[in-house]
Amino acid sequence: MPALFEPLILRSLTLRNRLWIAPMCQYSVGAMDGVPTDWHLVHLGQFAIGGAGLVVTEATAVSPDGRISPQDTGIWTDEQADAWARTVRFIRAQGAAAGIQLGHAGRKASTFAPWGTDQRGSVPVEQGGWPTVGPTSDPFDDFEAPTALDEAGIDAVVTAFGEAATRAVSAGFDVVEIHAAHGYLLHQFLSPLVNTRTDAYGGSLENRARLLLRVVDEVRSAIGDVVLMVRFSATDWVDGGWNEVDTATVAGWAATAGVDFFDISTGGAVPGVHIPLSSGYQVPFASHVKDNAHVLVSAVGLITDASEAEDIVRSGRADAVMIAREALRDPHFPLRAAALFGIDDLAPSQYGRAPYRATD
């Protein structure tokens, strides 16, 4: 059995393989009410049909002001949770596990979607935007300056994550992922380049990790035995910033607090940095966290070849591989990868008359 297609057991959940779909923002809630639509059902459902072991939603806001854009999905209301349940049922019916990424964009919230308009940056209130929050009042790039969260505001964020997690479980999700990457709120608190607070939430690594660990505790309490993941950016790509050593340290603390798995990406907290993009460029960061924190991790980032994905898992550099852009290009990538390794029983029976071949 290829390592990529060996099942992985996390708590009581068995994932059918190690080839997973990463969160991908769709900016497709036209009503701007956070309720997922038919687009999300079909977009995510196609990956389950295509053989993925785990399908994770886009960054789903835990509160209205946590959305990246007005068109983002959310799970701060029961109506949103009920709408997500339909997609969850479909994903699970195809043999895949359904995951939800819970996020708060912090100072990078209330921005224009990257398509459908020529406008960029912060959305004015009169166009559906809202005031943002962050660890300090320093803005990201040329976005509107946020309001620095006080103790009550921090408590409200923690509560919002817990309530969103409760709704995620009610919707049937198998996996809950806390988004602490890509320069959004939890990453903003982690990064010393962004978090310059001088209270209990700033300064030392322990203080900068305090919000994340409070969220982990709250979410773990809310979801019971459901699988819990955290997505980290393992480096800010700037000297003196958040790095893989910090990530491994905090991952160890989070694992002790009940996190089962870590999804390792990079970047996003600091604008204008140079990221040396290449195939598998983030794999060494995943490997570092795995080896130093002694935790399970996934690798993500420009992984487009099935043989490369197999080598990443078989070599032990990561325990799973997440794909995103390649899945958009080919939603059935896992089926094609399975065919490459001689596995012919992953496709749904409805597609049985059109088997994939290794040369397809």
Secondary structure as GFF3:
##gff-version 3
##sequence-region A 1 360
A	DSSP	three_ten_helix	3	5	.	.	.	ID=ss1
A	DSSP	beta_strand	8	10	.	.	.	ID=ss2
A	DSSP	beta_strand	13	15	.	.	.	ID=ss3
A	DSSP	beta_strand	19	21	.	.	.	ID=ss4
A	DSSP	alpha_helix	38	49	.	.	.	ID=ss5
A	DSSP	beta_strand	54	61	.	.	.	ID=ss6
A	DSSP	three_ten_helix	64	66	.	.	.	ID=ss7
A	DSSP	alpha_helix	78	93	.	.	.	ID=ss8
A	DSSP	beta_strand	97	103	.	.	.	ID=ss9
A	DSSP	three_ten_helix	106	108	.	.	.	ID=ss10
A	DSSP	three_ten_helix	125	127	.	.	.	ID=ss11
A	DSSP	beta_strand	133	134	.	.	.	ID=ss12
A	DSSP	beta_strand	147	148	.	.	.	ID=ss13
A	DSSP	alpha_helix	151	170	.	.	.	ID=ss14
A	DSSP	beta_strand	175	180	.	.	.	ID=ss15
A	DSSP	alpha_helix	185	190	.	.	.	ID=ss16
A	DSSP	alpha_helix	205	208	.	.	.	ID=ss17
A	DSSP	alpha_helix	210	223	.	.	.	ID=ss18
A	DSSP	beta_strand	227	233	.	.	.	ID=ss19
A	DSSP	alpha_helix	244	256	.	.	.	ID=ss20
A	DSSP	beta_strand	261	265	.	.	.	ID=ss21
A	DSSP	alpha_helix	283	293	.	.	.	ID=ss22
A	DSSP	beta_strand	297	300	.	.	.	ID=ss23
A	DSSP	alpha_helix	306	314	.	.	.	ID=ss24
A	DSSP	beta_strand	320	323	.	.	.	ID=ss25
A	DSSP	alpha_helix	325	329	.	.	.	ID=ss26
A	DSSP	alpha_helix	333	340	.	.	.	ID=ss27
A	DSSP	three_ten_helix	349	351	.	.	.	ID=ss28
###
